[in-house]
Amino acid sequence: MKKITFIIPLLLCISIVGCSYTDTKSSSTKPFKRESPPVIDISNNNAVTNDCWYTGEDLTEAEKSNIPFMAIIENSKDARPQSGLSEADIVFETMAEGGIPRFIALFHKNTPKQIGPIRSARPYFLSIAEEYNLPFAHCGGSAEALLTIKTNPDIKSINEIVNGSYFYRDNSRKAPHNLYTSADKIRKYITSSNMKTDMVSNLSFDNSFWKKEDLTNATVVNFKLNNFYTTNYKFVNGKYEKYMDNVKAIDKNNNLSLSFTNIVVQQTPIKVQSDNLHLDINMIGKGTGYLFSNGKVEKIRWSRGSSNSQTELTTEDGNKVYLAKGNTIWHIIDNSVTPKYN
């Protein structure tokens, strides 16, 4: 297996690459449909119905009717601060080329007016979107990702290259770090194209899970993901505030700090492909990880049987894991990386 190593010229090269290639439009025949919310069994054997599949929070009637979707968002230094991340239900963070992190964010409850900067797709982002059965906004992609989009009708691509009217450039920033969209624009596309969007999620929520006395304290969480990027969290007022490269992360839309109720850490093999550029990130199989919430930590195991199934989270001894009600950031990291916490 090749070691994951990156060099400064590669970073510079990637930072100036824009979006340019052809792609096919994904569509389907069924409109958005919201099925009944999940019923979750908790420790006291009472059934609790959560309105929001992704946060466990109660929703207003207007929020219930929102069409969920995802968006691939850049996280190079030139892209910060990003727009819309504070309003996402779940933010998945992993690596792209050159040690540069990237997000794919899931939006349902909220309707951010600006989302971005939007960047290109990779196979592992497609895997996450397919896992949740959701459309996702992006601009271009790797050759491997584009081929998957073209040949797999279950992948619900909303590509700026062929759907430019649903995206726009912010002239206050330089390309390629200035491509944006909005929740209204993406939901309009989904509706107008009759794209099928049935909500699926096996996430379970129970705040009482985090009142167990045997949990270890974790009010500071640190990740050094490579020589070019670190991210840290500090537990403040019931949430984990995010720092990137020792700078507090904020949302450009509202100047609010990026704060999360839950931090999921999924450890999996990550290796460089034969082109010495793109990454293979194993999203199917089994592995270990961590779940941080309420200033505590639980070591976990994850498993996912196929691309058509969802990732299951359990404790180390195989019991059900419950997130606290609220938003989540989900780190997908290499097995060699271990978060430090206290």
N, C-alpha and C positions, 0 to 999 in steps of 0.2 A: 504493500500500500504506500502511495506517495504521501510524504508529509505535506501538511498545508503550510506553504510558505508564500509570502507575497513581497513584492518589491515596490519601491516608490515610483519608478517609471510606469509600472502597471496601473497604480492608482491614478496617476495623472492622465494616462490614456483613457481609462474608463470614465473619468470625470468629464471628458469632453465629447464622449460618444452620445449622439442623439438617437432618435427613433426613426428608423427608415427601413421599410421592407413591406411586402404585401402580405395580407392575411385574409381569411375568409370570415364572414359574419356568422356568429352562432345564433340560432333561433330555435324556437319550439312552438308548439301549437296550443298549449294550455296557459291561461292567465294565472296571475298570482293567486294563491289560495292559502289562507291561514287555518290550519287544523287546530283542534283542541290543544291547549297547553298541557305539558307533561304533568302527571301526578307522581309525586316523589314520596317514597317511604322514608321517614326519619326515625331516629332512635326511640321515640316514644310511641311508635306504631300508629301515629296519626297521619292521615293523608293530607298533604299540603299542595294546593294547586298554585303554580307560579305563572303569572301572566307572561313574563319575558323568558323565552327559552335560553337566553344567553347571559342574563344577569340574575335571574330569580326575583327581580323587583316587580312591584306593581306598576302597571301601565295605565295611562288614561285611555279613553276610548279612541282618541285621535292617534295616540302612539301605537295602539294595537293594530291599526290599519296601515301603518307604515310598511312598505316593502323592504325586506332586508337585502343587503348586498355587501360586497367587499370591494376594497380598492388597494392596489399595490402602490406603496408610498415610499419615496426615496428617503435615505437617512445618511447621505454624505454630509460633511460639514457645510457645504454650500447650500444644502437643502433645509437647514435649520434656521429658525424654528419652522416646523411643519404646520399645516392647517388641518384642523378637524380631528386630530387624534384624541383630544380630551373628551370628545363626544362619542367615541367608538365604544361599543359594548365589549369587544375583545380585540386586542392588538397582538398579532403574532410577529415576533422578531427573530430573524435568522440572518445568516451571512449571504452575501452575493460575491461577486468577483473582487479580488484585491483586498479582502478583509473588510470590505465596506458593508455595514449592516443594511438591512432593508425590512420594511414592514408590509404585512397585508392586514388591513383593518376591517373589522366587521361592524356594520352600522345597522341598527334597527330602531332603537328607542328614539334617537335624536335625528335632527335634520340639519347637519352643518351646511352653512352657506358656501364654504370653500373647503375643498379637500385636495391635499397634495403636498409637494409636487408628485404627480403621477409618473411612475416609471415602468420598466418592462417586466415581462413575466418570466419565470423560471419553472421547471417541472415541479419543484417542491411546493411552489405557491399554487399551482394547479391542483396538486394533491389536497391541499388544505381547502380550497374552494369546492372541490368535488366532495370532500368529506362532509361539508355543511350544505351541499347541494345549492350553492348560491352563485348568482352572477357576480363577476368581478370586473372592475375598471382597470385598464392598463394601457400602456403605450408600447406596442411591439413586444419583443421577446427573443429569447435564444432560439436557435434553429430547432432544437429539441422540443422546446415548449410550443413553438408554432406548429410543428408537425402534429403534436398531440391535440392541439386545439382544432386543427383541420380534420383530423381523422376520428376524434372522439366526440360524438354528439352530446354527451353528458357534460362536457365542459362548456360553461356559459360565459363566453368571452365577450367583453364590451371593449373593443380595441379602438383607441383614438385614431389609428391610421385609417380606418374605414368608417369611423363614426365621429368625425371631427367636430360636428356641430354640437356634440354633447360635452365638449371640452373647450378650454380656452387658455391663452397664454397671458401671464401677468408680466407686463412690460417693466415692472419695477425690479425684476430679477433677470439674470442672464440664462439663456438656454444652455443646457437642457433641464435646468432646475426651476423652470417656470411654467410647467404644464399643470393645470388644475381642472377640477370639475366640481360639482355640488351634488348634494343628496337629491335635490329636485330634478336635476338634469338626468342623473342615472335612473331614478325611479320613472321618469318620463320615458326614457328609452325602453326600460323593461316592460312598461305598460303598452307602448306603441308597437313593440315587436312581439307582443304576446309571449314573452319569455316565461317559461314555467319556473316558479319559485316556491316550492313546498318546504316549510321550515322543518329541519331535523336537528336534534341535539340531544345527547345523552348526559349533558352536564347536570349535576344535582347540587342543590343549595340548601344549607342548614347551618345557621349561625351557631347553634348550640354545639356543633362538632368542635368548634374552636375554644370551648370552655373546659376541655379536658385538662386535668392537672398535670398529666405526664408529658405535655408538649414542651419543647425547648424554645426559649426566647430567641427571637430573630427580628430585632428592630433596625438593624443595618445589614444590608445585603450587597455584596460586591462581586462583580464579574469582570475578569480580564479576559476578553474573548480572543484577542490576538495583540500583536505589537502596535496596532494602529487604533484600537477601539476598546474603551472600558465603559461600563455602565454600572451605576450604583443606585441604591434605593435607601431612603430614610423614612421610618415609620413616624408619621406626623398626623395627629388628629384622626386616627383610624384608617389612614391610607398610606401607601408607599409612594413617596415623591421620587420621581425619576431624575437622575443626573446622567449626562452623557459627556464623557471626556472631562469630568469634574465641573461641568456647567449644568445648572438646573434646567431641565427641559420644560419648555412652555409651548402653548398653542398660540400660533400667530393670530388666530381669529379673535381670541378673547384675553390673551396674556395670562391665562390660568396655567398653573403648573400641571404637568402630566402626572397624575396621581391615580393609583390603582388599588382596589380592594384586595385583589389576589395576584400573586405571581406564580405561574406554573413554569417549571423548568423540566424540559424533556431532553434527556441525553441520548444521543444516537450517533452512529458512525457518519462522519463527514469526510469526504476525500476529494481531491482535485481530479478532474477528468483528464484524459490523455492529451487534451489541447493545452494543459497547464494553465487553464483560465477558469472554466466553468466548474461548478461543484456538483457532486452527487451527495444528496442528503437522504438518508434512509428513513422514510416515513411509515414503512410497513414492517411489522415485527414486534419485538418486545424490548424493553429497556428500563432504566431506572431514572429517577428524577427527584424533584423536590416541589413542595407546595407551601408557599408562604402566605399567611393571612393573619390579621389581628395581632401582629407582632410576634407570631409563633411560626414554627416550621414543622412539617410532616414529611418524612422521606416516603417516596411513592414508587410505584411501578406503573409503566404504561404498556399497552398492547393494542395492536391494530391488525386485524386479520387480512384485510384486502383494501383496495382502493374504494370499494363500495361500502365499507364499514367505517365506524367511527372509533376514535382513540378512546380506550377505556383507562380510567385512572383508579388505582387501588392503593391501599397502604402496603407496606412491605410484607405483611402477613396475609394479604389478599382480601381485606375488608374494603367496603365501599368508602370512597373519599368524597367529602362534601366541600364545595367552595362556600365562602361567605357571600351573601347577597351583595352584588355590586359588579363593577367592571373588572376585567382581567387583562394582564399582559402575559403572554405565553412565549417563553424563550425556548427555541430549538437550538441546542448547542452540541458540540462534539463531546464524545465520551471522555476526552482528555481534559475537559474544562470542568472544574468544580467550583461552585459559588462559595464564597466565604461569608459567614454571617455571625452576628453576636447580638 
